[in-house]
Amino acid sequence: MKVYNGLEEFTKLPNAVVTSGTFDGVHIGHQRILQRLKNIAETTGGQTVLLTYWPHPRIVLNSDHSIRLITAFEEKVKLLSRFGLQHLVVINFTKEFAQTTSTAFIENILVKQIGTKTLVIGYDHRFGHNREGSFEALAANSAKYGFRVEEIPAQEIDHIAVSSTKIRNHLAQGEIHISNEYLGYPFCLHGKVVKGNQVGRTLGFPTANIRLNSQLKLIPSYGSYAVLVEVNEVPYQGMLNIGIRPTVHKPVNGSPTTPTIEVHIFEFEKNIYDYPITIKMIKQIRKEEHFDSLEALKHQLQLDKSQALEILNQTTYKH
């Protein structure tokens, strides 16, 4: 897959099969669009193109710096490549670009700069200034500009339409198993192992503390999780804790403690400080809770490990 940092790097194609959007998470609805692009390109001799936007439009338009993403930008690029996309055009999303009308977007970008012959969009896709553009607007202009347009209906699970917003909400509640079903793969955290305070070692559960690669990455709710772990691409099983560790640390003067992300890797004793690490989250074991003593916490960790192993040995997700 070729990645272009801006439209100016892209050379117009004779037969571009195109879609556009932020594609946060590259969930099963996005995958359906990508598969349709691929099928059309194979039958028409075209090439697949995704127009995506960075920074996220909500950050630019709403100054929403609190938004956290299902996939950091680098993760999204890898996923898109995995699902067979040929060209990824990254448009610098600015307030000036947001003023582009739907007509100008169609004529100047889709037709003149990309060479669109087929446009495939999701069921709720809007484009142009104030999201004025719609499937109907595209269909009305398709004959005029010489391309055809297809709309992909919502992908549903248990009669619920899948969307990035719904996945974020489930992650925020710790409902990893539901999020994974919507994504079609395990939700992942990518980072580097950093030095912690080594309290887990004294309990018989040494942990690797993780610093995430992206500050915009969504962190699921506080609690313990059954996870698959990759260290230097070698697979392991483990359990992850996200939170403020209330049994070990107390807030000072009522102020919150910075949350930590730490994983106990089963049957593992190597020193991996500064190593890259990937966590594939499978299911929440329990919410974070306070214990009256370290002994009580140790007992709970033993129960957590048993439950994590049961979950992981039954999961259909693989490394």
C-alpha positions as CSV (number, residue, x, y, z in Angstrom):
1,M,0.0,0.0,0.0
2,K,1.3,3.5,-0.9
3,V,0.7,6.3,1.5
4,Y,0.5,9.9,0.3
5,N,0.9,12.8,2.7
6,G,-1.4,15.2,0.9
7,L,-3.2,15.3,-2.5
8,E,-0.2,17.0,-4.0
9,E,1.8,13.8,-3.8
10,F,-0.9,11.8,-5.6
11,T,-0.9,11.2,-9.3
12,K,-4.4,11.0,-10.9
13,L,-5.3,7.4,-11.8
14,P,-7.1,6.3,-15.0
15,N,-9.6,4.2,-13.0
16,A,-9.8,4.9,-9.3
17,V,-12.2,3.0,-7.1
18,V,-12.5,5.3,-4.1
19,T,-13.9,5.7,-0.6
20,S,-13.4,8.4,2.0
21,G,-13.6,8.8,5.8
22,T,-11.7,8.7,9.1
23,F,-12.0,4.9,9.3
24,D,-11.2,4.9,13.0
25,G,-11.0,1.3,14.1
26,V,-11.3,-0.1,10.6
27,H,-14.3,-2.1,12.0
28,I,-16.4,-4.6,10.2
29,G,-18.4,-1.9,8.4
30,H,-15.2,-0.4,7.1
31,Q,-13.9,-3.8,6.1
32,R,-17.1,-4.4,4.1
33,I,-16.4,-1.2,2.2
34,L,-12.8,-2.1,1.6
35,Q,-13.8,-5.6,0.3
36,R,-16.3,-4.0,-2.1
37,L,-13.6,-1.6,-3.4
38,K,-11.3,-4.6,-4.0
39,N,-14.0,-6.6,-5.8
40,I,-14.8,-3.7,-8.1
41,A,-11.2,-2.9,-8.8
42,E,-10.6,-6.6,-9.7
43,T,-13.5,-6.7,-12.2
44,T,-12.8,-3.3,-13.8
45,G,-9.1,-3.2,-13.8
46,G,-9.1,-0.3,-11.3
47,Q,-7.0,0.6,-8.2
48,T,-8.4,1.1,-4.7
49,V,-8.0,4.5,-3.0
50,L,-9.0,5.8,0.5
51,L,-9.1,9.5,1.3
52,T,-8.7,9.9,5.0
53,Y,-8.2,13.0,7.2
54,W,-5.6,13.9,9.9
55,P,-5.9,15.4,12.5
56,H,-9.3,14.0,13.3
57,P,-12.0,16.5,12.2
58,R,-13.5,16.7,15.7
59,I,-10.2,18.0,17.1
60,V,-10.0,20.7,14.4
61,L,-13.7,21.8,14.2
62,N,-14.8,21.4,17.8
63,S,-11.4,21.8,19.7
64,D,-12.3,18.4,21.1
65,H,-8.9,17.5,22.5
66,S,-10.5,14.9,24.8
67,I,-11.3,12.6,21.9
68,R,-9.5,9.3,22.1
69,L,-9.2,7.0,19.1
70,I,-9.7,3.2,18.6
71,T,-6.7,3.1,16.4
72,A,-3.8,5.4,16.5
73,F,-2.8,6.7,13.0
74,E,0.1,4.2,12.6
75,E,-2.2,1.3,13.7
76,K,-4.8,2.4,11.2
77,V,-2.3,2.4,8.3
78,K,-1.2,-1.2,9.1
79,L,-4.8,-2.4,9.3
80,L,-5.8,-0.8,6.0
81,S,-2.8,-2.4,4.3
82,R,-3.8,-5.7,5.8
83,F,-7.3,-5.5,4.3
84,G,-5.9,-5.0,0.8
85,L,-6.0,-1.2,0.2
86,Q,-3.6,0.0,-2.5
87,H,-3.5,3.8,-2.1
88,L,-4.0,5.8,1.1
89,V,-4.2,9.6,0.7
90,V,-3.9,11.5,4.0
91,I,-5.5,15.0,3.7
92,N,-4.4,17.6,6.2
93,F,-7.7,18.5,7.8
94,T,-7.8,22.2,8.6
95,K,-10.5,24.7,9.2
96,E,-9.9,26.0,5.7
97,F,-10.3,22.5,4.2
98,A,-13.5,22.2,6.2
99,Q,-15.0,25.1,4.1
100,T,-14.8,23.0,0.9
101,T,-18.3,22.7,-0.5
102,S,-19.6,19.3,-1.5
103,T,-19.6,20.4,-5.2
104,A,-16.0,21.5,-5.0
105,F,-15.1,18.2,-3.3
106,I,-16.6,16.2,-6.0
107,E,-15.2,18.2,-8.9
108,N,-11.8,19.3,-7.7
109,I,-10.8,16.3,-5.6
110,L,-12.7,13.2,-6.6
111,V,-12.7,13.9,-10.3
112,K,-9.7,16.2,-11.2
113,Q,-7.2,15.0,-8.6
114,I,-8.1,11.4,-7.9
115,G,-9.6,10.2,-11.2
116,T,-12.6,8.6,-9.5
117,K,-14.6,6.1,-11.7
118,T,-16.4,4.4,-8.8
119,L,-17.1,5.8,-5.4
120,V,-18.2,3.5,-2.5
121,I,-19.4,5.1,0.7
122,G,-20.9,3.9,4.0
123,Y,-24.6,4.3,4.9
124,D,-24.1,7.4,7.0
125,H,-21.3,9.1,5.1
126,R,-21.5,12.9,4.8
127,F,-18.9,15.3,3.2
128,G,-18.2,18.9,2.3
129,H,-18.9,22.1,4.3
130,N,-21.2,21.5,7.3
131,R,-21.5,17.9,6.1
132,E,-23.9,19.1,3.4
133,G,-23.0,16.4,0.9
134,S,-24.9,13.1,0.9
135,F,-25.3,9.9,-1.1
136,E,-28.2,11.6,-2.9
137,A,-25.9,14.5,-3.9
138,L,-23.2,12.2,-5.1
139,A,-25.7,10.1,-7.1
140,A,-27.1,13.3,-8.7
141,N,-23.6,14.3,-9.8
142,S,-22.2,11.0,-10.8
143,A,-23.4,11.0,-14.4
144,K,-22.3,14.6,-14.9
145,Y,-18.7,13.8,-13.7
146,G,-18.5,10.4,-15.2
147,F,-18.4,8.1,-12.2
148,R,-20.8,5.8,-10.5
149,V,-21.6,5.7,-6.8
150,E,-22.5,2.8,-4.5
151,E,-23.7,3.0,-0.9
152,I,-22.9,0.1,1.5
153,P,-25.7,-0.5,4.1
154,A,-24.9,-0.6,7.8
155,Q,-23.3,-3.8,9.0
156,E,-25.3,-5.1,11.9
157,I,-24.7,-7.4,14.8
158,D,-27.8,-8.5,16.8
159,H,-29.7,-5.8,14.9
160,I,-27.3,-3.1,16.1
161,A,-25.6,-1.0,13.4
162,V,-21.8,-1.0,14.0
163,S,-20.1,2.4,14.3
164,S,-16.8,3.8,15.6
165,T,-18.8,5.8,18.2
166,K,-20.5,2.7,19.6
167,I,-17.2,0.8,19.8
168,R,-15.6,3.7,21.7
169,N,-18.5,3.7,24.2
170,H,-18.2,-0.1,24.7
171,L,-14.4,0.3,25.3
172,A,-15.1,3.1,27.8
173,Q,-17.3,0.6,29.7
174,G,-14.7,-2.1,29.6
175,E,-16.9,-4.2,27.3
176,I,-14.0,-5.5,25.3
177,H,-15.8,-8.6,24.1
178,I,-18.5,-6.5,22.4
179,S,-16.0,-4.1,20.9
180,N,-14.0,-7.0,19.5
181,E,-17.1,-8.4,17.9
182,Y,-17.7,-5.1,16.1
183,L,-14.1,-4.7,15.1
184,G,-13.6,-8.2,13.9
185,Y,-10.3,-8.5,15.7
186,P,-9.0,-7.9,19.2
187,F,-8.7,-4.3,20.4
188,C,-4.9,-3.6,20.8
189,L,-2.6,-1.5,22.8
190,H,0.9,-0.8,21.5
191,G,3.7,0.6,23.5
192,K,7.1,0.2,25.2
193,V,7.9,-1.5,28.5
194,V,9.1,1.1,31.1
195,K,10.3,0.7,34.7
196,G,7.6,0.6,37.4
197,N,7.7,0.3,41.2
198,Q,7.9,-3.5,41.2
199,V,5.1,-4.0,43.8
200,G,3.7,-6.9,41.7
201,R,7.0,-8.8,42.0
202,T,6.6,-8.9,45.8
203,L,3.2,-10.4,45.4
204,G,4.4,-13.1,43.0
205,F,2.9,-11.3,40.0
206,P,5.6,-9.3,38.3
207,T,4.3,-6.8,35.8
208,A,5.5,-5.0,32.8
209,N,4.5,-1.3,32.9
210,I,3.5,0.0,29.5
211,R,3.9,3.5,28.0
212,L,1.6,3.8,25.0
213,N,2.9,4.9,21.6
214,S,0.2,7.4,21.1
215,Q,-1.4,9.9,23.5
216,L,-4.6,9.9,21.4
217,K,-5.1,6.1,22.0
218,L,-8.4,5.3,23.8
219,I,-7.7,3.5,27.1
220,P,-10.6,1.2,28.2
221,S,-12.1,1.5,31.7
222,Y,-10.2,0.7,34.8
223,G,-10.1,-3.0,35.6
224,S,-8.4,-6.3,35.0
225,Y,-8.5,-8.0,31.6
226,A,-7.5,-11.3,30.0
227,V,-5.1,-10.6,27.2
228,L,-2.8,-12.0,24.6
229,V,0.7,-10.5,24.6
230,E,3.4,-10.1,22.0
231,V,7.0,-9.2,22.9
232,N,9.2,-8.9,19.9
233,E,6.5,-10.7,18.0
234,V,6.7,-13.8,20.3
235,P,3.2,-14.7,21.7
236,Y,2.2,-15.2,25.3
237,Q,-0.9,-15.2,27.5
238,G,-1.4,-12.8,30.4
239,M,-3.6,-10.4,32.4
240,L,-3.6,-6.7,32.2
241,N,-4.5,-4.1,34.8
242,I,-5.6,-0.6,34.0
243,G,-6.1,1.9,36.8
244,I,-4.7,3.8,39.8
245,R,-4.0,0.7,41.9
246,P,-6.0,1.9,44.9
247,T,-4.7,-0.9,47.2
248,V,-1.1,0.2,46.7
249,H,-1.5,4.0,46.0
250,K,-3.8,6.5,47.6
251,P,-4.6,9.9,46.0
252,V,-2.9,12.8,47.6
253,N,-5.2,15.5,49.1
254,G,-8.0,14.0,47.1
255,S,-6.3,14.4,43.7
256,P,-6.5,11.6,41.2
257,T,-3.5,9.4,40.6
258,T,-2.2,9.0,37.1
259,P,-3.5,5.6,35.7
260,T,-1.1,2.9,34.9
261,I,-1.2,0.1,32.3
262,E,0.6,-3.0,33.5
263,V,0.6,-6.6,32.3
264,H,1.5,-9.8,34.0
265,I,2.8,-12.3,31.4
266,F,2.2,-15.9,32.3
267,E,5.2,-18.2,32.5
268,F,7.6,-15.3,31.7
269,E,10.7,-14.1,33.6
270,K,12.7,-12.1,31.0
271,N,13.9,-8.5,31.5
272,I,12.1,-6.6,28.8
273,Y,12.6,-2.9,29.7
274,D,12.5,-0.7,26.6
275,Y,11.1,-3.6,24.5
276,P,8.1,-3.0,22.2
277,I,5.0,-4.7,23.3
278,T,1.5,-5.4,21.9
279,I,-1.5,-6.2,24.1
280,K,-4.5,-7.9,22.4
281,M,-7.4,-7.4,24.9
282,I,-9.9,-10.3,25.0
283,K,-12.3,-9.7,27.9
284,Q,-12.6,-7.9,31.2
285,I,-12.3,-10.0,34.3
286,R,-13.4,-7.5,36.8
287,K,-13.6,-3.7,37.5
288,E,-10.9,-2.1,39.6
289,E,-11.5,-2.4,43.3
290,H,-9.7,-1.6,46.6
291,F,-8.5,-4.4,48.9
292,D,-7.9,-4.1,52.6
293,S,-4.5,-5.7,52.4
294,L,-1.8,-6.8,50.0
295,E,-2.6,-10.4,51.0
296,A,-6.2,-9.9,49.9
297,L,-5.0,-8.4,46.6
298,K,-2.6,-11.4,46.1
299,H,-5.5,-13.8,46.6
300,Q,-7.6,-11.9,44.1
301,L,-4.8,-11.9,41.6
302,Q,-4.6,-15.7,41.8
303,L,-8.3,-15.9,41.1
304,D,-7.9,-13.4,38.2
305,K,-5.2,-15.6,36.7
306,S,-7.4,-18.7,36.8
307,Q,-10.2,-16.8,35.2
308,A,-7.9,-15.3,32.6
309,L,-6.5,-18.7,31.6
310,E,-10.1,-20.0,31.2
311,I,-11.1,-17.1,29.0
312,L,-7.9,-17.3,26.9
313,N,-8.0,-21.0,26.4
314,Q,-11.6,-20.6,25.0
315,T,-11.0,-17.6,22.8
316,T,-11.2,-17.9,19.0
317,Y,-8.8,-15.0,18.6
318,K,-5.2,-16.0,17.9
319,H,-1.9,-14.3,17.9
